[in-house]
Amino acid sequence: MTGLSTILIVVGLFLAGGVYSFSKQGMPKGVIVLLSIGSVMCLVAGILRIQGLWD
C-alpha cells in the first residue's frame, strides 16, 4: 500500500463522513451530490492503486 493510496482512501472516507453530516443538517442537494462524487472517486482511485490496476 503506497502513501498516495492511503491518502486517497482517507480523503474519500473523510468526504463520506461529510456527506452523512451534511445530509443530517439538511444542506443543499448540490453540495451533497458533489461530496458524494468526490468521495467515490477518491475511494475508487485509492483501491485501484492498491490493486495495481492504476499507476
PDBQT receptor file of N, H, CA, C and O in Angstrom, charges set to zero:
ATOM      1  N   MET A   1       0.851  -1.174   0.000  1.00  0.00    +0.000 N 
ATOM      2  CA  MET A   1       0.000   0.000   0.000  1.00  0.00    +0.000 C 
ATOM      3  C   MET A   1       0.893   1.231   0.000  1.00  0.00    +0.000 C 
ATOM      4  O   MET A   1       1.721   1.404   0.894  1.00  0.00    +0.000 OA
ATOM      5  N   THR A   2       0.726   2.075  -0.989  1.00  0.00    +0.000 N 
ATOM      6  H   THR A   2       0.053   1.935  -1.716  1.00  0.00    +0.000 HD
ATOM      7  CA  THR A   2       1.565   3.253  -1.099  1.00  0.00    +0.000 C 
ATOM      8  C   THR A   2       0.962   4.413  -0.313  1.00  0.00    +0.000 C 
ATOM      9  O   THR A   2      -0.186   4.368   0.129  1.00  0.00    +0.000 OA
ATOM     10  N   GLY A   3       1.773   5.444  -0.158  1.00  0.00    +0.000 N 
ATOM     11  H   GLY A   3       2.705   5.481  -0.517  1.00  0.00    +0.000 HD
ATOM     12  CA  GLY A   3       1.315   6.609   0.585  1.00  0.00    +0.000 C 
ATOM     13  C   GLY A   3       0.153   7.316  -0.090  1.00  0.00    +0.000 C 
ATOM     14  O   GLY A   3      -0.778   7.764   0.579  1.00  0.00    +0.000 OA
ATOM     15  N   LEU A   4       0.202   7.420  -1.425  1.00  0.00    +0.000 N 
ATOM     16  H   LEU A   4       0.958   7.056  -1.968  1.00  0.00    +0.000 HD
ATOM     17  CA  LEU A   4      -0.875   8.092  -2.140  1.00  0.00    +0.000 C 
ATOM     18  C   LEU A   4      -2.185   7.314  -2.022  1.00  0.00    +0.000 C 
ATOM     19  O   LEU A   4      -3.254   7.914  -1.909  1.00  0.00    +0.000 OA
ATOM     20  N   SER A   5      -2.108   5.994  -2.049  1.00  0.00    +0.000 N 
ATOM     21  H   SER A   5      -1.240   5.506  -2.141  1.00  0.00    +0.000 HD
ATOM     22  CA  SER A   5      -3.323   5.181  -1.884  1.00  0.00    +0.000 C 
ATOM     23  C   SER A   5      -3.950   5.438  -0.526  1.00  0.00    +0.000 C 
ATOM     24  O   SER A   5      -5.168   5.575  -0.409  1.00  0.00    +0.000 OA
ATOM     25  N   THR A   6      -3.120   5.503   0.487  1.00  0.00    +0.000 N 
ATOM     26  H   THR A   6      -2.131   5.392   0.392  1.00  0.00    +0.000 HD
ATOM     27  CA  THR A   6      -3.616   5.755   1.842  1.00  0.00    +0.000 C 
ATOM     28  C   THR A   6      -4.278   7.120   1.924  1.00  0.00    +0.000 C 
ATOM     29  O   THR A   6      -5.354   7.261   2.505  1.00  0.00    +0.000 OA
ATOM     30  N   ILE A   7      -3.640   8.120   1.344  1.00  0.00    +0.000 N 
ATOM     31  H   ILE A   7      -2.766   8.006   0.871  1.00  0.00    +0.000 HD
ATOM     32  CA  ILE A   7      -4.197   9.474   1.369  1.00  0.00    +0.000 C 
ATOM     33  C   ILE A   7      -5.530   9.524   0.639  1.00  0.00    +0.000 C 
ATOM     34  O   ILE A   7      -6.481  10.137   1.124  1.00  0.00    +0.000 OA
ATOM     35  N   LEU A   8      -5.609   8.879  -0.532  1.00  0.00    +0.000 N 
ATOM     36  H   LEU A   8      -4.837   8.380  -0.927  1.00  0.00    +0.000 HD
ATOM     37  CA  LEU A   8      -6.859   8.878  -1.287  1.00  0.00    +0.000 C 
ATOM     38  C   LEU A   8      -7.990   8.215  -0.517  1.00  0.00    +0.000 C 
ATOM     39  O   LEU A   8      -9.120   8.704  -0.523  1.00  0.00    +0.000 OA
ATOM     40  N   ILE A   9      -7.691   7.113   0.141  1.00  0.00    +0.000 N 
ATOM     41  H   ILE A   9      -6.773   6.716   0.147  1.00  0.00    +0.000 HD
ATOM     42  CA  ILE A   9      -8.728   6.405   0.904  1.00  0.00    +0.000 C 
ATOM     43  C   ILE A   9      -9.164   7.225   2.115  1.00  0.00    +0.000 C 
ATOM     44  O   ILE A   9     -10.353   7.295   2.424  1.00  0.00    +0.000 OA
ATOM     45  N   VAL A  10      -8.205   7.843   2.798  1.00  0.00    +0.000 N 
ATOM     46  H   VAL A  10      -7.239   7.786   2.547  1.00  0.00    +0.000 HD
ATOM     47  CA  VAL A  10      -8.547   8.665   3.965  1.00  0.00    +0.000 C 
ATOM     48  C   VAL A  10      -9.389   9.871   3.541  1.00  0.00    +0.000 C 
ATOM     49  O   VAL A  10     -10.373  10.199   4.204  1.00  0.00    +0.000 OA
ATOM     50  N   VAL A  11      -9.014  10.528   2.450  1.00  0.00    +0.000 N 
ATOM     51  H   VAL A  11      -8.215  10.261   1.911  1.00  0.00    +0.000 HD
ATOM     52  CA  VAL A  11      -9.800  11.667   1.967  1.00  0.00    +0.000 C 
ATOM     53  C   VAL A  11     -11.197  11.204   1.550  1.00  0.00    +0.000 C 
ATOM     54  O   VAL A  11     -12.185  11.884   1.825  1.00  0.00    +0.000 OA
ATOM     55  N   GLY A  12     -11.280  10.044   0.886  1.00  0.00    +0.000 N 
ATOM     56  H   GLY A  12     -10.477   9.491   0.662  1.00  0.00    +0.000 HD
ATOM     57  CA  GLY A  12     -12.587   9.511   0.497  1.00  0.00    +0.000 C 
ATOM     58  C   GLY A  12     -13.477   9.236   1.695  1.00  0.00    +0.000 C 
ATOM     59  O   GLY A  12     -14.671   9.536   1.667  1.00  0.00    +0.000 OA
ATOM     60  N   LEU A  13     -12.908   8.669   2.742  1.00  0.00    +0.000 N 
ATOM     61  H   LEU A  13     -11.939   8.425   2.765  1.00  0.00    +0.000 HD
ATOM     62  CA  LEU A  13     -13.697   8.404   3.949  1.00  0.00    +0.000 C 
ATOM     63  C   LEU A  13     -14.087   9.697   4.654  1.00  0.00    +0.000 C 
ATOM     64  O   LEU A  13     -15.184   9.804   5.202  1.00  0.00    +0.000 OA
ATOM     65  N   PHE A  14     -13.182  10.682   4.639  1.00  0.00    +0.000 N 
ATOM     66  H   PHE A  14     -12.291  10.594   4.194  1.00  0.00    +0.000 HD
ATOM     67  CA  PHE A  14     -13.490  11.989   5.220  1.00  0.00    +0.000 C 
ATOM     68  C   PHE A  14     -14.660  12.641   4.486  1.00  0.00    +0.000 C 
ATOM     69  O   PHE A  14     -15.572  13.182   5.113  1.00  0.00    +0.000 OA
ATOM     70  N   LEU A  15     -14.626  12.585   3.150  1.00  0.00    +0.000 N 
ATOM     71  H   LEU A  15     -13.886  12.146   2.642  1.00  0.00    +0.000 HD
ATOM     72  CA  LEU A  15     -15.722  13.151   2.367  1.00  0.00    +0.000 C 
ATOM     73  C   LEU A  15     -17.023  12.386   2.586  1.00  0.00    +0.000 C 
ATOM     74  O   LEU A  15     -18.101  12.980   2.604  1.00  0.00    +0.000 OA
ATOM     75  N   ALA A  16     -16.922  11.062   2.755  1.00  0.00    +0.000 N 
ATOM     76  H   ALA A  16     -16.046  10.579   2.741  1.00  0.00    +0.000 HD
ATOM     77  CA  ALA A  16     -18.123  10.269   3.027  1.00  0.00    +0.000 C 
ATOM     78  C   ALA A  16     -18.744  10.689   4.355  1.00  0.00    +0.000 C 
ATOM     79  O   ALA A  16     -19.968  10.758   4.474  1.00  0.00    +0.000 OA
ATOM     80  N   GLY A  17     -17.915  10.966   5.343  1.00  0.00    +0.000 N 
ATOM     81  H   GLY A  17     -16.921  10.909   5.246  1.00  0.00    +0.000 HD
ATOM     82  CA  GLY A  17     -18.416  11.482   6.619  1.00  0.00    +0.000 C 
ATOM     83  C   GLY A  17     -19.075  12.840   6.458  1.00  0.00    +0.000 C 
ATOM     84  O   GLY A  17     -20.082  13.130   7.105  1.00  0.00    +0.000 OA
ATOM     85  N   GLY A  18     -18.502  13.675   5.589  1.00  0.00    +0.000 N 
ATOM     86  H   GLY A  18     -17.684  13.439   5.064  1.00  0.00    +0.000 HD
ATOM     87  CA  GLY A  18     -19.101  14.974   5.303  1.00  0.00    +0.000 C 
ATOM     88  C   GLY A  18     -20.457  14.842   4.653  1.00  0.00    +0.000 C 
ATOM     89  O   GLY A  18     -21.377  15.601   4.958  1.00  0.00    +0.000 OA
ATOM     90  N   VAL A  19     -20.585  13.868   3.747  1.00  0.00    +0.000 N 
ATOM     91  H   VAL A  19     -19.838  13.252   3.499  1.00  0.00    +0.000 HD
ATOM     92  CA  VAL A  19     -21.878  13.623   3.099  1.00  0.00    +0.000 C 
ATOM     93  C   VAL A  19     -22.920  13.261   4.141  1.00  0.00    +0.000 C 
ATOM     94  O   VAL A  19     -24.035  13.782   4.115  1.00  0.00    +0.000 OA
ATOM     95  N   TYR A  20     -22.566  12.380   5.049  1.00  0.00    +0.000 N 
ATOM     96  H   TYR A  20     -21.661  11.957   5.070  1.00  0.00    +0.000 HD
ATOM     97  CA  TYR A  20     -23.507  11.959   6.100  1.00  0.00    +0.000 C 
ATOM     98  C   TYR A  20     -23.892  13.151   6.975  1.00  0.00    +0.000 C 
ATOM     99  O   TYR A  20     -25.066  13.356   7.281  1.00  0.00    +0.000 OA
ATOM    100  N   SER A  21     -22.897  13.927   7.370  1.00  0.00    +0.000 N 
ATOM    101  H   SER A  21     -21.942  13.761   7.121  1.00  0.00    +0.000 HD
ATOM    102  CA  SER A  21     -23.150  15.072   8.234  1.00  0.00    +0.000 C 
ATOM    103  C   SER A  21     -24.008  16.124   7.533  1.00  0.00    +0.000 C 
ATOM    104  O   SER A  21     -24.955  16.649   8.118  1.00  0.00    +0.000 OA
ATOM    105  N   PHE A  22     -23.674  16.428   6.286  1.00  0.00    +0.000 N 
ATOM    106  H   PHE A  22     -22.904  16.002   5.811  1.00  0.00    +0.000 HD
ATOM    107  CA  PHE A  22     -24.431  17.437   5.562  1.00  0.00    +0.000 C 
ATOM    108  C   PHE A  22     -25.858  16.994   5.296  1.00  0.00    +0.000 C 
ATOM    109  O   PHE A  22     -26.776  17.814   5.319  1.00  0.00    +0.000 OA
ATOM    110  N   SER A  23     -26.056  15.704   5.043  1.00  0.00    +0.000 N 
ATOM    111  H   SER A  23     -25.310  15.038   5.025  1.00  0.00    +0.000 HD
ATOM    112  CA  SER A  23     -27.415  15.231   4.798  1.00  0.00    +0.000 C 
ATOM    113  C   SER A  23     -28.254  15.305   6.075  1.00  0.00    +0.000 C 
ATOM    114  O   SER A  23     -29.458  15.554   6.014  1.00  0.00    +0.000 OA
ATOM    115  N   LYS A  24     -27.624  15.090   7.225  1.00  0.00    +0.000 N 
ATOM    116  H   LYS A  24     -26.646  14.888   7.275  1.00  0.00    +0.000 HD
ATOM    117  CA  LYS A  24     -28.347  15.203   8.502  1.00  0.00    +0.000 C 
ATOM    118  C   LYS A  24     -28.708  16.656   8.811  1.00  0.00    +0.000 C 
ATOM    119  O   LYS A  24     -29.722  16.922   9.458  1.00  0.00    +0.000 OA
ATOM    120  N   GLN A  25     -27.873  17.605   8.344  1.00  0.00    +0.000 N 
ATOM    121  H   GLN A  25     -27.050  17.390   7.818  1.00  0.00    +0.000 HD
ATOM    122  CA  GLN A  25     -28.113  19.021   8.610  1.00  0.00    +0.000 C 
ATOM    123  C   GLN A  25     -29.065  19.650   7.605  1.00  0.00    +0.000 C 
ATOM    124  O   GLN A  25     -29.481  20.794   7.786  1.00  0.00    +0.000 OA
ATOM    125  N   GLY A  26     -29.412  18.932   6.562  1.00  0.00    +0.000 N 
ATOM    126  H   GLY A  26     -29.073  18.003   6.415  1.00  0.00    +0.000 HD
ATOM    127  CA  GLY A  26     -30.331  19.456   5.560  1.00  0.00    +0.000 C 
ATOM    128  C   GLY A  26     -29.673  20.438   4.601  1.00  0.00    +0.000 C 
ATOM    129  O   GLY A  26     -30.314  21.388   4.151  1.00  0.00    +0.000 OA
ATOM    130  N   MET A  27     -28.417  20.223   4.289  1.00  0.00    +0.000 N 
ATOM    131  H   MET A  27     -27.896  19.452   4.654  1.00  0.00    +0.000 HD
ATOM    132  CA  MET A  27     -27.707  21.092   3.345  1.00  0.00    +0.000 C 
ATOM    133  C   MET A  27     -28.280  20.908   1.938  1.00  0.00    +0.000 C 
ATOM    134  O   MET A  27     -28.984  19.932   1.681  1.00  0.00    +0.000 OA
ATOM    135  N   PRO A  28     -27.983  21.838   1.026  1.00  0.00    +0.000 N 
ATOM    136  CA  PRO A  28     -28.491  21.722  -0.351  1.00  0.00    +0.000 C 
ATOM    137  C   PRO A  28     -28.038  20.427  -1.027  1.00  0.00    +0.000 C 
ATOM    138  O   PRO A  28     -26.930  19.942  -0.795  1.00  0.00    +0.000 OA
ATOM    139  N   LYS A  29     -28.902  19.891  -1.852  1.00  0.00    +0.000 N 
ATOM    140  H   LYS A  29     -29.802  20.285  -2.041  1.00  0.00    +0.000 HD
ATOM    141  CA  LYS A  29     -28.620  18.611  -2.524  1.00  0.00    +0.000 C 
ATOM    142  C   LYS A  29     -27.389  18.698  -3.417  1.00  0.00    +0.000 C 
ATOM    143  O   LYS A  29     -26.675  17.705  -3.557  1.00  0.00    +0.000 OA
ATOM    144  N   GLY A  30     -27.118  19.847  -4.024  1.00  0.00    +0.000 N 
ATOM    145  H   GLY A  30     -27.699  20.653  -3.910  1.00  0.00    +0.000 HD
ATOM    146  CA  GLY A  30     -25.952  20.004  -4.889  1.00  0.00    +0.000 C 
ATOM    147  C   GLY A  30     -24.648  19.767  -4.143  1.00  0.00    +0.000 C 
ATOM    148  O   GLY A  30     -23.730  19.140  -4.672  1.00  0.00    +0.000 OA
ATOM    149  N   VAL A  31     -24.567  20.264  -2.922  1.00  0.00    +0.000 N 
ATOM    150  H   VAL A  31     -25.313  20.773  -2.493  1.00  0.00    +0.000 HD
ATOM    151  CA  VAL A  31     -23.364  20.064  -2.106  1.00  0.00    +0.000 C 
ATOM    152  C   VAL A  31     -23.204  18.593  -1.750  1.00  0.00    +0.000 C 
ATOM    153  O   VAL A  31     -22.098  18.054  -1.800  1.00  0.00    +0.000 OA
ATOM    154  N   ILE A  32     -24.284  17.957  -1.398  1.00  0.00    +0.000 N 
ATOM    155  H   ILE A  32     -25.182  18.395  -1.357  1.00  0.00    +0.000 HD
ATOM    156  CA  ILE A  32     -24.231  16.543  -1.016  1.00  0.00    +0.000 C 
ATOM    157  C   ILE A  32     -23.833  15.684  -2.211  1.00  0.00    +0.000 C 
ATOM    158  O   ILE A  32     -23.035  14.759  -2.065  1.00  0.00    +0.000 OA
ATOM    159  N   VAL A  33     -24.377  15.979  -3.392  1.00  0.00    +0.000 N 
ATOM    160  H   VAL A  33     -25.025  16.731  -3.510  1.00  0.00    +0.000 HD
ATOM    161  CA  VAL A  33     -24.025  15.221  -4.594  1.00  0.00    +0.000 C 
ATOM    162  C   VAL A  33     -22.558  15.422  -4.939  1.00  0.00    +0.000 C 
ATOM    163  O   VAL A  33     -21.864  14.464  -5.278  1.00  0.00    +0.000 OA
ATOM    164  N   LEU A  34     -22.081  16.652  -4.856  1.00  0.00    +0.000 N 
ATOM    165  H   LEU A  34     -22.645  17.431  -4.581  1.00  0.00    +0.000 HD
ATOM    166  CA  LEU A  34     -20.682  16.945  -5.164  1.00  0.00    +0.000 C 
ATOM    167  C   LEU A  34     -19.738  16.207  -4.213  1.00  0.00    +0.000 C 
ATOM    168  O   LEU A  34     -18.738  15.638  -4.652  1.00  0.00    +0.000 OA
ATOM    169  N   LEU A  35     -20.046  16.213  -2.930  1.00  0.00    +0.000 N 
ATOM    170  H   LEU A  35     -20.858  16.674  -2.574  1.00  0.00    +0.000 HD
ATOM    171  CA  LEU A  35     -19.224  15.482  -1.970  1.00  0.00    +0.000 C 
ATOM    172  C   LEU A  35     -19.295  13.978  -2.198  1.00  0.00    +0.000 C 
ATOM    173  O   LEU A  35     -18.294  13.278  -2.045  1.00  0.00    +0.000 OA
ATOM    174  N   SER A  36     -20.463  13.481  -2.561  1.00  0.00    +0.000 N 
ATOM    175  H   SER A  36     -21.276  14.049  -2.685  1.00  0.00    +0.000 HD
ATOM    176  CA  SER A  36     -20.603  12.050  -2.824  1.00  0.00    +0.000 C 
ATOM    177  C   SER A  36     -19.737  11.622  -4.000  1.00  0.00    +0.000 C 
ATOM    178  O   SER A  36     -19.056  10.598  -3.937  1.00  0.00    +0.000 OA
ATOM    179  N   ILE A  37     -19.763  12.408  -5.071  1.00  0.00    +0.000 N 
ATOM    180  H   ILE A  37     -20.316  13.239  -5.121  1.00  0.00    +0.000 HD
ATOM    181  CA  ILE A  37     -18.955  12.084  -6.247  1.00  0.00    +0.000 C 
ATOM    182  C   ILE A  37     -17.472  12.130  -5.905  1.00  0.00    +0.000 C 
ATOM    183  O   ILE A  37     -16.716  11.244  -6.305  1.00  0.00    +0.000 OA
ATOM    184  N   GLY A  38     -17.050  13.150  -5.172  1.00  0.00    +0.000 N 
ATOM    185  H   GLY A  38     -17.664  13.869  -4.847  1.00  0.00    +0.000 HD
ATOM    186  CA  GLY A  38     -15.651  13.250  -4.771  1.00  0.00    +0.000 C 
ATOM    187  C   GLY A  38     -15.224  12.098  -3.883  1.00  0.00    +0.000 C 
ATOM    188  O   GLY A  38     -14.117  11.580  -4.022  1.00  0.00    +0.000 OA
ATOM    189  N   SER A  39     -16.085  11.700  -2.981  1.00  0.00    +0.000 N 
ATOM    190  H   SER A  39     -16.985  12.121  -2.868  1.00  0.00    +0.000 HD
ATOM    191  CA  SER A  39     -15.785  10.592  -2.087  1.00  0.00    +0.000 C 
ATOM    192  C   SER A  39     -15.604   9.294  -2.853  1.00  0.00    +0.000 C 
ATOM    193  O   SER A  39     -14.643   8.558  -2.627  1.00  0.00    +0.000 OA
ATOM    194  N   VAL A  40     -16.531   9.015  -3.759  1.00  0.00    +0.000 N 
ATOM    195  H   VAL A  40     -17.312   9.613  -3.943  1.00  0.00    +0.000 HD
ATOM    196  CA  VAL A  40     -16.451   7.782  -4.541  1.00  0.00    +0.000 C 
ATOM    197  C   VAL A  40     -15.206   7.774  -5.421  1.00  0.00    +0.000 C 
ATOM    198  O   VAL A  40     -14.533   6.750  -5.543  1.00  0.00    +0.000 OA
ATOM    199  N   MET A  41     -14.902   8.910  -6.028  1.00  0.00    +0.000 N 
ATOM    200  H   MET A  41     -15.448   9.742  -5.928  1.00  0.00    +0.000 HD
ATOM    201  CA  MET A  41     -13.723   8.982  -6.894  1.00  0.00    +0.000 C 
ATOM    202  C   MET A  41     -12.441   8.736  -6.108  1.00  0.00    +0.000 C 
ATOM    203  O   MET A  41     -11.563   8.011  -6.574  1.00  0.00    +0.000 OA
ATOM    204  N   CYS A  42     -12.320   9.328  -4.924  1.00  0.00    +0.000 N 
ATOM    205  H   CYS A  42     -13.034   9.917  -4.545  1.00  0.00    +0.000 HD
ATOM    206  CA  CYS A  42     -11.122   9.118  -4.108  1.00  0.00    +0.000 C 
ATOM    207  C   CYS A  42     -11.003   7.670  -3.649  1.00  0.00    +0.000 C 
ATOM    208  O   CYS A  42      -9.921   7.085  -3.703  1.00  0.00    +0.000 OA
ATOM    209  N   LEU A  43     -12.107   7.094  -3.202  1.00  0.00    +0.000 N 
ATOM    210  H   LEU A  43     -12.986   7.569  -3.158  1.00  0.00    +0.000 HD
ATOM    211  CA  LEU A  43     -12.066   5.709  -2.738  1.00  0.00    +0.000 C 
ATOM    212  C   LEU A  43     -11.722   4.746  -3.870  1.00  0.00    +0.000 C 
ATOM    213  O   LEU A  43     -10.910   3.839  -3.687  1.00  0.00    +0.000 OA
ATOM    214  N   VAL A  44     -12.324   4.933  -5.020  1.00  0.00    +0.000 N 
ATOM    215  H   VAL A  44     -12.984   5.669  -5.169  1.00  0.00    +0.000 HD
ATOM    216  CA  VAL A  44     -12.050   4.050  -6.153  1.00  0.00    +0.000 C 
ATOM    217  C   VAL A  44     -10.601   4.197  -6.606  1.00  0.00    +0.000 C 
ATOM    218  O   VAL A  44      -9.934   3.200  -6.882  1.00  0.00    +0.000 OA
ATOM    219  N   ALA A  45     -10.113   5.431  -6.684  1.00  0.00    +0.000 N 
ATOM    220  H   ALA A  45     -10.656   6.240  -6.460  1.00  0.00    +0.000 HD
ATOM    221  CA  ALA A  45      -8.724   5.646  -7.095  1.00  0.00    +0.000 C 
ATOM    222  C   ALA A  45      -7.756   5.006  -6.107  1.00  0.00    +0.000 C 
ATOM    223  O   ALA A  45      -6.763   4.404  -6.518  1.00  0.00    +0.000 OA
ATOM    224  N   GLY A  46      -8.028   5.126  -4.826  1.00  0.00    +0.000 N 
ATOM    225  H   GLY A  46      -8.834   5.615  -4.492  1.00  0.00    +0.000 HD
ATOM    226  CA  GLY A  46      -7.160   4.513  -3.820  1.00  0.00    +0.000 C 
ATOM    227  C   GLY A  46      -7.163   2.999  -3.904  1.00  0.00    +0.000 C 
ATOM    228  O   GLY A  46      -6.114   2.366  -3.786  1.00  0.00    +0.000 OA
ATOM    229  N   ILE A  47      -8.335   2.415  -4.107  1.00  0.00    +0.000 N 
ATOM    230  H   ILE A  47      -9.187   2.929  -4.203  1.00  0.00    +0.000 HD
ATOM    231  CA  ILE A  47      -8.427   0.948  -4.206  1.00  0.00    +0.000 C 
ATOM    232  C   ILE A  47      -7.755   0.454  -5.471  1.00  0.00    +0.000 C 
ATOM    233  O   ILE A  47      -7.070  -0.568  -5.452  1.00  0.00    +0.000 OA
ATOM    234  N   LEU A  48      -7.946   1.176  -6.582  1.00  0.00    +0.000 N 
ATOM    235  H   LEU A  48      -8.503   2.007  -6.598  1.00  0.00    +0.000 HD
ATOM    236  CA  LEU A  48      -7.286   0.762  -7.824  1.00  0.00    +0.000 C 
ATOM    237  C   LEU A  48      -5.774   0.844  -7.708  1.00  0.00    +0.000 C 
ATOM    238  O   LEU A  48      -5.067   0.004  -8.264  1.00  0.00    +0.000 OA
ATOM    239  N   ARG A  49      -5.268   1.843  -6.996  1.00  0.00    +0.000 N 
ATOM    240  H   ARG A  49      -5.842   2.526  -6.545  1.00  0.00    +0.000 HD
ATOM    241  CA  ARG A  49      -3.817   1.944  -6.802  1.00  0.00    +0.000 C 
ATOM    242  C   ARG A  49      -3.299   0.788  -5.944  1.00  0.00    +0.000 C 
ATOM    243  O   ARG A  49      -2.212   0.267  -6.190  1.00  0.00    +0.000 OA
ATOM    244  N   ILE A  50      -4.077   0.394  -4.944  1.00  0.00    +0.000 N 
ATOM    245  H   ILE A  50      -4.960   0.818  -4.744  1.00  0.00    +0.000 HD
ATOM    246  CA  ILE A  50      -3.663  -0.737  -4.089  1.00  0.00    +0.000 C 
ATOM    247  C   ILE A  50      -3.604  -2.012  -4.919  1.00  0.00    +0.000 C 
ATOM    248  O   ILE A  50      -2.671  -2.804  -4.784  1.00  0.00    +0.000 OA
ATOM    249  N   GLN A  51      -4.600  -2.208  -5.776  1.00  0.00    +0.000 N 
ATOM    250  H   GLN A  51      -5.358  -1.564  -5.885  1.00  0.00    +0.000 HD
ATOM    251  CA  GLN A  51      -4.666  -3.413  -6.590  1.00  0.00    +0.000 C 
ATOM    252  C   GLN A  51      -3.636  -3.402  -7.702  1.00  0.00    +0.000 C 
ATOM    253  O   GLN A  51      -3.390  -4.441  -8.314  1.00  0.00    +0.000 OA
ATOM    254  N   GLY A  52      -3.027  -2.261  -7.982  1.00  0.00    +0.000 N 
ATOM    255  H   GLY A  52      -3.227  -1.417  -7.484  1.00  0.00    +0.000 HD
ATOM    256  CA  GLY A  52      -2.030  -2.162  -9.027  1.00  0.00    +0.000 C 
ATOM    257  C   GLY A  52      -2.615  -2.028 -10.420  1.00  0.00    +0.000 C 
ATOM    258  O   GLY A  52      -1.919  -2.244 -11.412  1.00  0.00    +0.000 OA
ATOM    259  N   LEU A  53      -3.895  -1.672 -10.499  1.00  0.00    +0.000 N 
ATOM    260  H   LEU A  53      -4.460  -1.496  -9.693  1.00  0.00    +0.000 HD
ATOM    261  CA  LEU A  53      -4.544  -1.529 -11.788  1.00  0.00    +0.000 C 
ATOM    262  C   LEU A  53      -4.348  -0.133 -12.376  1.00  0.00    +0.000 C 
ATOM    263  O   LEU A  53      -4.556   0.085 -13.569  1.00  0.00    +0.000 OA
ATOM    264  N   TRP A  54      -3.944   0.808 -11.520  1.00  0.00    +0.000 N 
ATOM    265  H   TRP A  54      -3.774   0.631 -10.551  1.00  0.00    +0.000 HD
ATOM    266  CA  TRP A  54      -3.772   2.183 -11.974  1.00  0.00    +0.000 C 
ATOM    267  C   TRP A  54      -2.471   2.705 -11.408  1.00  0.00    +0.000 C 
ATOM    268  O   TRP A  54      -2.305   2.753 -10.189  1.00  0.00    +0.000 OA
ATOM    269  N   ASP A  55      -1.549   3.095 -12.264  1.00  0.00    +0.000 N 
ATOM    270  H   ASP A  55      -1.685   3.056 -13.254  1.00  0.00    +0.000 HD
ATOM    271  CA  ASP A  55      -0.247   3.575 -11.794  1.00  0.00    +0.000 C 
ATOM    272  C   ASP A  55      -0.248   5.025 -11.623  1.00  0.00    +0.000 C 
ATOM    273  O   ASP A  55       0.768   5.601 -11.233  1.00  0.00    +0.000 OA
TER     274      ASP A  55
